[in-house]
Amino acid sequence: MINSDQNPEFVNSFLDYSITILNKSPNSVKEYNYDLNMFLKYMKIHFKMTKETDFKKITIKDFPLETLKKITLDDIHSFVSYLALNQGAKAATRARKISTIRIFFSYLTQKAMLLETNPAQNLETPKLDKRLPKYLSLDDSKKLLEATEDNQSDENKERDVAIITLFLNCGLRLSELVSINIKDIDFNENKLTVIGKGNKERTIYLNKACVNALKNYLTVRPKEGVKVDSKGSNKALFLSKRLERISKRTVQYTVDKELQRAGLDTSKYSTHKLRHTAATLMYQYGQVDIRALQELLGHKSISTTEIYTHVSNEQVREAVEKNPLADL
């Protein structure tokens, strides 16, 4: 929840613009608010507007527009340097905050017309390390599904099987899974509608395993006593023991529990790694076109999807062994 009362007016107007015109998701706007609060608090210290060094005790409600107009590219670089040296922020974290600052100053100059020049116009993004995603092998994926299905002691077995099955077959994000409503499922067409990043709607087609897991769960999903609340619990597909929409944390706990049951390393794998697993298995075994995979995963850029075009070490070894010069 954003406490807009603690923001200067120009920050709140930017947040309003982001959610109404840019159609950013509530989570994205919340991140914008967090990033800008940190940025402006640093600027108060940087411009010696406060002697306080504890960010939690610094307020930005009174941050003057005149001071905002004084900020230069060097000042922004100073903030990014602080993130790296004092906060230990990784390149990806710094890149996100830089993106927020860029969009913010673009709004102030081009839309709100509060600034004449944009100090972030030439602000560069740090080079990100391209790491291959961690994912479960096909055998480990089967092991995880079997462990979840074999669990006879958990009253939420059918729910948990459906959750694991959707993750491994559809490549859903955690936020997408918890937000699914029953009406989003079309069993006539065997498809599911989800709302992804940026409030973008996309269709995911359900295979036989997903359809069966969902139908099995819906036969035991509680119908009486489900809460009617701001989270839309009465419409939600997945419910918690408290009969309300399942939380992200509960799903993470469930995945960790089933990973442990399958004898898999919970320090290596998580809900997001199951998304990576689905994408990798579809690409390696299903010969899925990279554009189709981009559509399925809801990636804005094809470059994001291309991380799944990596090949396994065994494939590399096999390629070397098949070299016609190998036996010479």
C-alpha positions as CSV (number, residue, x, y, z in Angstrom):
1,M,0.0,0.0,0.0
2,I,1.4,3.4,-1.0
3,N,1.2,6.1,1.7
4,S,0.7,9.0,-0.7
5,D,0.4,11.5,2.2
6,Q,4.2,11.2,2.7
7,N,5.0,12.1,-0.9
8,P,5.4,15.5,-2.5
9,E,2.7,16.4,-5.0
10,F,4.9,15.8,-8.1
11,V,5.6,12.2,-7.1
12,N,2.0,11.4,-6.6
13,S,1.1,13.0,-9.9
14,F,3.7,10.7,-11.6
15,L,2.3,7.6,-9.8
16,D,-1.2,8.5,-10.9
17,Y,0.0,9.0,-14.5
18,S,1.8,5.6,-14.4
19,I,-1.2,3.7,-13.3
20,T,-3.9,5.5,-15.4
21,I,-2.0,6.4,-18.6
22,L,1.0,4.1,-18.7
23,N,-1.3,1.3,-17.4
24,K,1.4,0.0,-15.0
25,S,0.4,-2.6,-12.5
26,P,-0.1,-1.8,-8.9
27,N,3.1,-3.7,-8.1
28,S,5.1,-1.6,-10.6
29,V,3.7,1.6,-9.2
30,K,4.6,0.5,-5.7
31,E,8.1,-0.2,-6.9
32,Y,8.3,3.3,-8.5
33,N,7.2,4.8,-5.2
34,Y,9.8,2.9,-3.2
35,D,12.6,3.8,-5.7
36,L,11.7,7.5,-5.8
37,N,11.4,7.7,-2.0
38,M,14.9,6.3,-1.7
39,F,16.2,8.6,-4.5
40,L,14.8,11.8,-3.0
41,K,15.9,10.9,0.5
42,Y,19.4,10.4,-0.8
43,M,19.2,13.8,-2.6
44,K,18.2,15.5,0.7
45,I,21.5,14.1,2.2
46,H,23.4,14.9,-1.0
47,F,22.3,18.5,-1.0
48,K,22.8,18.8,2.8
49,M,19.1,19.5,3.4
50,T,19.2,17.3,6.4
51,K,21.7,16.0,9.0
52,E,19.9,12.8,9.3
53,T,21.6,9.7,7.7
54,D,18.9,7.1,8.6
55,F,16.7,6.9,5.5
56,K,13.8,5.7,7.6
57,K,13.8,9.0,9.5
58,I,14.0,11.2,6.5
59,T,10.8,12.6,5.0
60,I,10.4,13.8,1.4
61,K,6.9,15.4,1.7
62,D,8.6,18.8,1.8
63,F,11.0,18.1,-1.0
64,P,11.0,21.4,-3.0
65,L,10.5,21.5,-6.7
66,E,13.3,24.1,-7.0
67,T,15.8,21.5,-5.6
68,L,14.5,18.9,-8.1
69,K,15.3,21.4,-10.9
70,K,19.0,21.5,-9.6
71,I,19.6,17.8,-10.0
72,T,22.1,16.9,-12.6
73,L,23.3,13.7,-14.3
74,D,26.3,13.8,-11.9
75,D,24.0,13.8,-8.9
76,I,22.1,10.8,-10.2
77,H,25.4,9.0,-10.8
78,S,26.2,9.8,-7.2
79,F,23.0,8.0,-6.1
80,V,23.7,5.0,-8.3
81,S,27.2,4.8,-6.9
82,Y,25.8,4.9,-3.3
83,L,23.6,2.0,-4.2
84,A,26.5,0.0,-5.4
85,L,29.1,0.9,-2.7
86,N,27.0,1.4,0.4
87,Q,23.9,-0.8,-0.3
88,G,25.7,-3.5,-2.2
89,A,23.0,-3.3,-4.8
90,K,23.5,-5.7,-7.7
91,A,23.5,-4.5,-11.3
92,A,19.9,-5.7,-11.8
93,T,18.7,-3.7,-8.8
94,R,20.5,-0.6,-9.9
95,A,19.1,-1.0,-13.4
96,R,15.5,-1.1,-12.1
97,K,16.0,2.1,-10.1
98,I,17.7,3.8,-13.0
99,S,14.7,2.9,-15.2
100,T,12.3,4.4,-12.6
101,I,14.4,7.6,-12.5
102,R,14.4,7.8,-16.3
103,I,10.6,7.5,-16.5
104,F,10.1,9.9,-13.7
105,F,12.2,12.7,-15.2
106,S,10.8,12.1,-18.6
107,Y,7.3,12.6,-17.2
108,L,8.4,15.8,-15.4
109,T,9.8,17.3,-18.5
110,Q,7.6,16.1,-21.3
111,K,4.2,15.6,-19.6
112,A,4.0,17.6,-16.4
113,M,6.2,20.4,-17.9
114,L,7.6,21.0,-14.4
115,L,11.3,20.8,-15.6
116,E,12.9,22.4,-18.7
117,T,15.7,19.9,-19.0
118,N,15.8,16.2,-18.3
119,P,18.9,15.3,-16.2
120,A,18.4,11.6,-16.8
121,Q,18.2,11.9,-20.6
122,N,21.7,10.4,-21.0
123,L,21.5,8.1,-18.0
124,E,22.9,4.7,-18.9
125,T,21.9,1.3,-17.6
126,P,24.6,-0.9,-16.0
127,K,25.6,-3.9,-18.1
128,L,23.8,-7.0,-16.7
129,D,25.4,-10.4,-16.4
130,K,23.7,-12.9,-18.6
131,R,23.2,-16.0,-16.5
132,L,21.7,-19.2,-17.6
133,P,18.5,-19.8,-15.6
134,K,18.5,-22.6,-13.1
135,Y,15.9,-25.3,-13.8
136,L,14.9,-28.8,-12.9
137,S,15.8,-31.6,-15.3
138,L,13.0,-33.6,-16.9
139,D,13.6,-36.5,-14.4
140,D,13.6,-34.1,-11.4
141,S,10.4,-32.5,-12.7
142,K,8.7,-35.9,-12.9
143,K,10.1,-36.6,-9.4
144,L,8.5,-33.4,-8.0
145,L,5.1,-34.2,-9.6
146,E,5.1,-37.8,-8.3
147,A,6.1,-36.7,-4.8
148,T,3.2,-34.2,-4.7
149,E,0.7,-36.7,-6.1
150,D,1.8,-39.5,-3.7
151,N,1.3,-37.4,-0.6
152,Q,-1.7,-39.0,1.1
153,S,-1.5,-37.0,4.4
154,D,-2.0,-33.4,3.2
155,E,-5.6,-32.2,3.0
156,N,-4.5,-29.7,0.3
157,K,-3.1,-32.5,-1.9
158,E,-5.4,-31.7,-4.9
159,R,-4.7,-28.0,-4.7
160,D,-0.9,-28.5,-4.4
161,V,-0.9,-30.9,-7.3
162,A,-2.7,-28.3,-9.4
163,I,-0.3,-25.6,-8.4
164,I,2.9,-27.6,-9.2
165,T,1.3,-28.9,-12.5
166,L,0.5,-25.4,-13.7
167,F,3.9,-24.1,-12.8
168,L,5.7,-26.9,-14.6
169,N,3.5,-27.0,-17.7
170,C,2.5,-23.4,-18.2
171,G,5.5,-21.3,-17.0
172,L,3.3,-19.0,-14.9
173,R,4.7,-16.2,-12.7
174,L,3.9,-16.5,-9.0
175,S,1.8,-13.3,-9.1
176,E,-0.2,-14.7,-12.1
177,L,-0.9,-18.0,-10.4
178,V,-2.3,-16.4,-7.1
179,S,-4.5,-14.0,-9.1
180,I,-6.3,-16.7,-11.2
181,N,-10.1,-16.6,-10.7
182,I,-12.3,-19.6,-11.5
183,K,-14.0,-17.7,-14.4
184,D,-10.5,-17.3,-16.0
185,I,-10.6,-21.1,-16.9
186,D,-12.4,-22.2,-20.0
187,F,-12.7,-26.0,-20.0
188,N,-14.5,-26.0,-23.4
189,E,-11.5,-24.5,-25.1
190,N,-9.0,-25.9,-22.5
191,K,-7.4,-22.5,-21.9
192,L,-6.7,-20.0,-19.1
193,T,-6.6,-16.3,-19.1
194,V,-4.0,-14.6,-16.9
195,I,-3.0,-11.0,-16.3
196,G,0.8,-10.6,-16.5
197,K,3.2,-7.7,-16.1
198,G,1.9,-4.3,-17.1
199,N,-1.7,-5.6,-16.7
200,K,-1.4,-7.4,-20.0
201,E,-3.8,-10.2,-20.6
202,R,-2.7,-13.3,-22.3
203,T,-4.1,-16.8,-23.1
204,I,-2.4,-20.0,-21.9
205,Y,-3.6,-23.2,-23.4
206,L,-4.0,-26.1,-21.0
207,N,-2.7,-29.6,-21.8
208,K,-4.3,-32.8,-20.5
209,A,-2.2,-32.8,-17.3
210,C,-3.3,-29.3,-16.4
211,V,-7.0,-29.9,-17.2
212,N,-7.1,-33.1,-15.1
213,A,-5.3,-31.4,-12.1
214,L,-7.6,-28.4,-12.2
215,K,-10.8,-30.6,-12.4
216,N,-9.6,-32.8,-9.6
217,Y,-9.0,-29.7,-7.4
218,L,-12.3,-28.0,-8.3
219,T,-14.2,-31.1,-7.0
220,V,-12.8,-30.6,-3.5
221,R,-12.3,-26.8,-3.5
222,P,-14.4,-25.4,-0.6
223,K,-17.7,-23.8,-1.7
224,E,-19.1,-22.8,1.7
225,G,-17.6,-20.3,4.0
226,V,-15.2,-18.7,1.5
227,K,-14.5,-15.1,2.5
228,V,-15.9,-12.2,0.5
229,D,-13.2,-9.6,0.8
230,S,-11.1,-7.0,-1.1
231,K,-8.9,-9.8,-2.5
232,G,-11.8,-11.4,-4.3
233,S,-11.4,-14.6,-2.3
234,N,-14.9,-15.9,-3.3
235,K,-13.8,-15.8,-7.0
236,A,-10.3,-17.1,-6.5
237,L,-9.2,-20.4,-7.9
238,F,-6.7,-21.3,-5.2
239,L,-7.7,-20.9,-1.5
240,S,-5.8,-21.0,1.7
241,K,-6.8,-22.9,4.8
242,R,-8.5,-19.7,6.0
243,L,-10.8,-19.9,3.0
244,E,-9.3,-16.8,1.3
245,R,-7.3,-16.2,-1.8
246,I,-4.0,-18.0,-1.4
247,S,-1.0,-15.7,-0.8
248,K,2.3,-15.7,-2.6
249,R,4.1,-16.8,0.6
250,T,1.8,-19.8,1.0
251,V,2.5,-20.9,-2.6
252,Q,6.3,-20.5,-2.0
253,Y,6.0,-22.5,1.2
254,T,4.0,-25.2,-0.6
255,V,6.6,-25.4,-3.4
256,D,9.4,-25.6,-0.9
257,K,7.6,-28.4,1.0
258,E,7.1,-30.4,-2.1
259,L,10.6,-29.9,-3.3
260,Q,11.9,-31.2,0.0
261,R,9.5,-34.2,-0.2
262,A,11.0,-35.0,-3.6
263,G,14.5,-34.8,-2.2
264,L,15.4,-31.7,-4.3
265,D,17.5,-28.7,-3.1
266,T,15.3,-25.8,-2.0
267,S,18.3,-23.5,-1.9
268,K,18.6,-24.0,-5.7
269,Y,14.9,-24.1,-6.8
270,S,11.9,-21.9,-6.2
271,T,8.6,-21.0,-7.7
272,H,10.4,-18.8,-10.3
273,K,12.7,-21.7,-11.1
274,L,9.7,-23.8,-11.9
275,R,8.8,-21.1,-14.5
276,H,12.3,-21.5,-15.9
277,T,11.8,-25.3,-15.9
278,A,8.6,-25.1,-17.9
279,A,10.2,-22.8,-20.5
280,T,13.4,-24.8,-20.8
281,L,11.6,-28.2,-21.2
282,M,9.2,-26.8,-23.8
283,Y,12.1,-25.5,-25.8
284,Q,14.4,-28.5,-25.4
285,Y,11.8,-31.3,-25.8
286,G,8.8,-29.6,-27.5
287,Q,10.8,-27.8,-30.3
288,V,8.8,-24.7,-29.5
289,D,9.4,-21.7,-31.7
290,I,11.0,-18.9,-29.8
291,R,8.3,-16.4,-30.7
292,A,5.6,-18.8,-29.5
293,L,7.5,-19.2,-26.2
294,Q,7.7,-15.5,-25.9
295,E,4.0,-15.2,-26.2
296,L,3.4,-18.1,-23.7
297,L,5.7,-16.6,-21.1
298,G,4.4,-13.0,-21.6
299,H,7.8,-11.5,-22.3
300,K,7.9,-8.0,-23.7
301,S,11.2,-8.5,-25.4
302,I,12.4,-11.5,-27.4
303,S,15.8,-11.1,-25.8
304,T,14.4,-12.1,-22.4
305,T,13.1,-15.3,-24.0
306,E,16.4,-16.1,-25.7
307,I,17.9,-17.2,-22.4
308,Y,16.0,-20.4,-22.8
309,T,17.7,-21.2,-26.1
310,H,20.7,-22.5,-24.2
311,V,21.6,-26.1,-24.7
312,S,22.6,-28.5,-22.0
313,N,26.1,-29.7,-21.3
314,E,25.2,-33.1,-22.5
315,Q,24.2,-31.7,-25.9
316,V,27.5,-29.8,-26.1
317,R,29.4,-33.0,-25.2
318,E,27.4,-35.0,-27.8
319,A,28.2,-32.4,-30.5
320,V,31.9,-32.7,-29.8
321,E,31.7,-36.6,-29.8
322,K,30.0,-36.4,-33.2
323,N,32.7,-34.3,-34.8
324,P,33.9,-36.4,-37.8
325,L,37.5,-35.9,-36.6
326,A,36.8,-37.4,-33.2
327,D,38.2,-40.9,-34.0
328,L,41.2,-39.8,-35.9
